[in-house]
Amino acid sequence: MKIADKLTVSASGITFSAMADGEYCAEVACRGKTFIQIGRISAAGFSGALALPEKLRCHRTHDNLCAEFDSGNVIPFGCEYLVKRHWTLFNNIALLNCDIAADNGGVVRDLELEPLTILLKSEKIEFLLYGEKELRCVQNVSGELYSGNATVLMLRVTDACGVQAEYICGDDLWRHRAAEKIEGASAEYRISADENGVTLTRKILVTPEEVVMEKRPWKFKSIFAWSGTADAALPAEVEKFTIPGCFASSGAHRELRRVVRAAAPDKTLVMQGEFPIRCDNPAHLERPAKHPVEHSDLGAAAADYLWANRELAKRGSRLLMNSTSTLYGNSVTMKNLGSPITVFEEE
């Protein structure tokens, strides 16, 4: 079966495109002008831009509130590396789950995740590094903004017109920081800016040949978001409820589902809480291990926002999320979760 070169979905003048092959796996454009480019994974020094496409599919839900993309590519060098991506798109948020495995008995040794380029003339650049409590903020600066082994937890770019684009490390923080747990391994992150935009590179694993690596596949999550249309007016009366603690816990999911299923028609629900947070309770990830497993909960909250709004839309209702967390500052992702969900255009 022939594989499509590119598949797209659009909402409110913004188009998300997934590509079967080439330098970029995805792009985001506003009225035809690309402002986010997401590259491809490289393994053992072999660029994913040279990978061969095996699959590219798009599924849109019948209510047009969500679109999902699935792709598969093989880097045909070394021991061959299979890269699978699953995108979940809604309300100017893109959740990415990426799997990479070394075929033919090999191992994943050196691994660079998808480079991100934000093609905005930056008025302000903000980023958060693991181990730091305050966002770093620079304005009208070019050159190398950061280079080091600390995980970049968040990068946000704002242009002079207020347009914003944001990257946030996925909930699986323990995977993104895996190099710290492997003796002899290291990681390299870099943020740079020029007149064209801002680029983030993420070398998750850099390991010398003498380092023994497990023969295992790897999985990584990432979150991308961009500013949408102006906020819609909300009714004077809303129904508020609070879910405390880590949103990755099963208890938080159950409570949200209970409230949503009990909601009356034509209601606006506002969920309050303090998320995203960083947590190390392994039970939240259904892991029996007693040792801590560090994670976040923004991806889990975003996924439940989507589920809740799809359920509530059947009754003319909706859910907004209102958080007091300042972990990522004035987050684009959080703004989108606090806004009514948008509808993708009909094809």
C-alpha positions in Angstrom: 0.0 0.0 0.0 1.3 3.4 -0.9 2.4 5.6 2.0 1.2 9.2 1.9 4.0 11.8 1.8 2.2 14.1 4.2 -1.0 14.2 6.2 -2.5 17.4 7.8 -5.2 18.6 10.1 -6.3 22.2 10.6 -8.1 24.3 13.2 -8.6 28.1 13.4 -6.0 28.8 10.7 -3.3 26.6 12.2 -2.2 23.4 10.4 -0.3 20.5 11.8 1.4 18.3 9.3 3.1 14.9 9.8 5.6 13.8 7.1 6.5 10.2 6.1 10.2 11.0 5.5 12.7 13.8 5.1 14.3 16.1 7.6 11.2 16.8 9.7 8.7 14.4 11.1 6.1 17.3 11.8 5.5 20.9 11.2 3.1 23.5 12.5 2.0 26.5 10.3 -0.2 29.5 10.8 -2.0 30.5 7.6 0.6 28.8 5.5 3.7 30.1 7.3 5.6 27.4 9.2 6.6 28.4 12.8 7.4 25.0 14.4 9.6 22.3 12.8 10.2 19.0 14.6 13.1 17.0 13.3 13.9 13.3 13.5 15.6 11.0 16.0 19.3 10.1 15.3 20.8 6.9 16.6 24.5 5.9 16.7 25.3 9.0 14.6 22.9 8.0 11.8 20.4 10.7 11.0 16.7 9.9 11.0 16.4 12.2 8.0 17.7 9.2 6.0 15.2 6.7 7.4 12.9 4.8 5.2 9.1 5.2 5.8 7.0 2.2 6.7 3.8 3.8 7.8 2.0 7.2 8.1 -1.7 7.2 9.1 -4.1 9.8 10.5 -7.3 9.1 12.5 -9.8 11.8 13.3 -12.4 11.3 15.9 -16.0 11.6 14.6 -16.5 14.7 16.8 -13.4 16.4 15.2 -12.0 17.3 18.6 -8.9 15.1 18.3 -6.6 13.8 15.6 -4.1 11.0 16.0 -1.1 10.2 13.7 0.9 7.0 13.7 4.2 6.7 11.8 7.0 4.2 11.4 10.5 4.6 10.0 13.6 2.5 9.8 17.1 3.9 9.9 18.8 1.4 7.5 22.3 1.7 8.9 24.3 0.0 11.7 22.0 -2.6 13.3 18.9 -0.8 11.9 16.7 1.3 14.1 12.9 1.2 14.1 11.3 4.5 15.1 7.6 4.6 15.9 5.7 7.8 16.7 2.2 8.4 18.0 0.8 11.9 18.0 -2.3 13.1 19.8 -3.5 16.5 18.6 -6.2 18.7 20.3 -6.7 22.3 21.2 -3.3 23.5 20.0 -1.5 20.8 22.0 0.5 17.9 20.6 1.4 14.9 22.8 4.1 12.8 21.3 5.0 9.2 22.3 8.1 7.9 20.5 9.5 4.4 20.5 12.9 3.4 19.2 14.4 -0.1 19.0 17.6 -1.5 17.6 16.8 -4.5 15.4 19.1 -7.4 14.4 20.3 -7.9 18.0 21.8 -4.4 18.4 21.5 -1.9 21.2 20.5 1.8 21.4 23.8 3.5 22.5 23.9 7.1 21.2 20.5 8.7 20.9 19.3 12.2 20.0 15.6 13.0 20.2 13.8 15.1 17.7 15.5 18.5 17.3 13.0 21.4 17.7 13.2 24.7 15.7 10.7 27.5 16.6 10.7 29.9 13.6 9.6 33.0 15.5 11.5 36.3 15.7 11.9 36.0 19.5 11.0 38.9 21.7 11.5 36.6 24.7 12.9 33.2 25.3 12.2 31.3 28.5 13.5 27.9 29.6 13.7 25.7 32.6 16.6 23.3 33.4 16.3 20.3 35.7 17.6 21.2 39.2 16.7 24.9 38.9 13.6 26.4 40.4 13.4 29.6 38.4 12.9 30.0 34.7 15.8 31.5 32.7 14.6 34.4 30.6 16.5 36.2 27.8 15.4 38.9 25.4 16.7 40.0 22.0 19.7 37.7 22.3 21.4 35.6 19.7 23.9 32.7 19.9 24.2 29.8 22.3 21.8 30.3 25.3 22.6 27.0 27.0 24.8 24.0 26.5 25.1 21.3 29.2 23.9 17.9 30.6 21.0 19.2 32.6 17.7 18.1 31.1 15.7 21.0 29.4 12.3 20.7 31.0 10.7 23.5 29.1 11.4 26.0 26.3 9.0 28.8 25.3 9.4 31.4 22.6 7.3 34.6 22.4 7.5 37.0 19.4 6.7 40.7 19.3 3.0 40.0 18.4 2.5 37.7 21.3 2.6 34.5 19.3 4.0 31.7 21.5 5.4 28.2 20.9 6.3 25.8 23.7 8.1 22.5 24.3 7.7 20.6 27.6 9.6 17.4 28.6 7.1 14.5 28.8 5.9 13.0 32.1 8.5 10.3 31.9 11.3 12.3 33.5 13.1 9.2 34.7 13.6 8.2 31.0 14.8 11.6 29.9 17.4 11.6 32.7 18.4 7.9 32.1 22.0 8.9 31.3 22.5 9.9 34.9 21.8 6.3 36.0 24.1 4.6 33.5 27.8 4.7 34.6 29.9 6.2 31.8 27.0 7.7 29.9 26.2 11.4 29.6 23.6 13.7 28.0 24.0 16.9 26.0 21.4 19.6 25.6 21.7 22.8 23.6 19.6 25.9 23.0 20.6 28.5 20.4 19.0 31.5 18.8 19.6 33.5 15.6 17.6 35.9 13.4 15.5 33.0 12.1 14.4 31.5 15.4 15.3 29.2 18.3 16.6 25.6 18.2 16.7 23.0 20.9 18.7 19.8 20.5 18.5 16.8 23.0 21.1 14.2 23.0 19.6 11.9 25.6 22.3 9.2 25.6 26.0 9.6 24.7 27.9 6.4 25.6 31.4 5.2 24.9 31.9 1.8 23.3 33.2 0.3 26.5 29.9 1.0 28.3 27.6 -2.0 28.4 24.1 -1.2 27.4 20.9 -3.2 27.8 19.3 -4.7 24.8 16.0 -3.0 25.1 13.7 -0.6 23.3 13.3 3.0 24.5 10.2 5.2 24.9 10.0 8.9 25.3 7.2 11.4 25.6 7.2 15.1 24.7 4.6 17.9 24.7 4.4 20.7 22.2 1.9 23.6 22.3 1.3 26.9 20.6 -0.9 29.9 21.1 -4.4 29.7 19.5 -7.2 32.2 19.0 -8.4 34.7 21.6 -10.1 33.2 24.6 -13.8 32.6 24.3 -16.2 34.3 26.7 -17.2 32.1 29.6 -20.6 32.0 31.2 -21.0 33.9 34.5 -21.8 30.6 36.3 -19.4 27.7 36.3 -19.2 24.6 38.4 -15.9 24.3 40.1 -14.3 21.3 41.7 -10.8 20.5 43.0 -8.5 17.5 42.5 -5.4 17.7 44.8 -2.1 15.9 44.5 -0.3 14.4 41.5 -2.6 14.1 38.5 -0.8 10.9 37.3 -2.3 9.0 40.2 -5.2 6.6 39.6 -7.2 8.4 42.3 -7.1 11.7 40.3 -8.3 10.0 37.2 -11.2 8.3 39.0 -12.3 11.5 40.6 -12.3 13.4 37.4 -14.3 10.7 35.6 -16.8 10.7 38.5 -17.5 14.4 38.2 -17.7 14.4 34.4 -20.1 11.5 34.3 -22.4 13.1 36.9 -22.4 16.5 35.1 -25.7 17.9 33.9 -26.2 19.2 30.3 -25.1 22.6 29.3 -22.6 23.1 32.1 -19.1 24.5 32.2 -16.9 22.6 34.6 -13.7 24.1 36.0 -11.2 21.7 37.5 -8.9 23.4 40.0 -5.7 22.0 41.4 -1.9 22.4 41.4 -0.5 20.8 38.3 1.9 20.2 36.7 4.1 19.0 39.5 7.1 16.7 39.8 6.5 13.5 41.8 8.5 10.3 42.5 5.7 8.0 43.8 6.1 4.8 41.7 2.5 3.7 42.4 1.2 6.5 40.2 2.8 4.7 37.3 1.6 1.3 38.4 5.1 0.2 39.2 5.5 -2.1 42.2 9.1 -1.0 42.8 9.8 0.7 46.1 12.4 3.0 44.7 11.3 6.5 43.5 10.3 7.0 39.8 10.4 10.6 39.0 7.6 11.9 36.8 5.4 14.8 36.0 1.6 14.9 35.5 1.0 17.5 32.7 0.6 14.9 30.0 -1.8 12.9 32.1 -3.9 16.1 32.8 -3.9 17.0 29.1 -5.1 13.5 28.1 -7.9 13.7 30.7 -8.9 17.2 29.5 -9.4 15.6 26.0 -11.4 12.6 27.4 -13.6 14.8 29.5 -14.4 17.3 26.8 -15.3 14.5 24.3 -17.7 13.1 26.9 -19.2 16.4 27.9 -19.6 17.6 24.3 -22.3 15.0 23.9 -24.4 16.9 26.5 -23.4 20.4 25.4 -21.0 20.8 28.3 -17.3 21.4 28.6 -14.3 21.2 31.0 -11.7 23.8 31.6 -8.6 23.3 33.8 -7.4 26.1 36.1 -4.1 25.5 37.9 -2.2 27.4 40.5 1.1 25.8 39.6 4.0 28.0 38.5 6.4 25.2 37.6 6.6 26.3 33.9 5.6 29.9 34.5 3.0 31.4 32.1 2.6 28.1 30.2 1.0 27.9 26.8 0.0 24.4 27.4 -1.8 25.4 30.6 -3.5 28.3 28.8 -4.9 25.9 26.2 -6.1 23.5 28.9 -7.9 26.5 30.5 -9.7 27.3 27.2 -12.6 25.7 25.5 -11.6 22.9 23.2 -11.5 23.7 19.4 -12.8 21.7 16.6 -10.7 20.5 13.6 -12.0 21.6 10.2 -13.8 19.1 8.0 -11.6 17.6 5.3 
